[in-house]
Amino acid sequence: MIAFFRGVLNALSGIIAEISDQNAYRRHLAAHGTVHSPDEWRRFQDEHAAANSRRARCC
């Protein structure tokens, strides 16, 4: 029973990390070979915002 709840908590934390862009930021750091810093976070946010604005929106 405890293992079940741990699994649920792990799944929820993974979902929250994905929604809050934490996983995307980790992938960004890995892809660019950098470590976390305020400047790198700003660069990630700028790239993320630019990518979102280029996507076509329907309706």
N, C-alpha and C positions, 0 to 999 in steps of 0.2 A: 504494500500500500504506500509506503514511504517512497519507494522507487517510482511509483506512478506519479506522485505529486512532484518529485524532483524533475521528472521528465516534462510535466506540464509547465513547471516554472522555467525550465531551460527553453522550452518552445516559446513561451511568452516573452522571455528576455530577448530571444533571437528576433522575434517579430518587432519588438519595441526598438531594438538596435537598427533594424532595417528601415523602419518608418522614420526614425530620427536621423537618418543619414550617417550613423556611426559606421556601419559596414561599408558604405560607399567611400567614406573618408579613409578607412583602413585600406581599401583597395587602391585609392588614389595614392596614399603614401607608399604602398608596395610598388605600384606601377612607376612612380617617379623616383623610387629609391631614396626617399627622404624620411625624416622623423617629424613628429608633431612639433609645431611651433605656431605662434599667432600669425606669422606671415604665411605659412603654408596653409593654415585654415582659411585665411582670406583668399588665397589663390584657389583653393578648392571651391569655396563659395562662389567666386567669380566665374569659374569654369562651369559649375553646376547651374548657375543662373543663366549663363549664356546658352547652354545646351537646352534648357527648358524654354527659353524664349524663341529658339530656332524651330522647335517642334511645331508641326502643324496641328491646329486645334480644330476639332470637328464641332460644328453647331455652336 
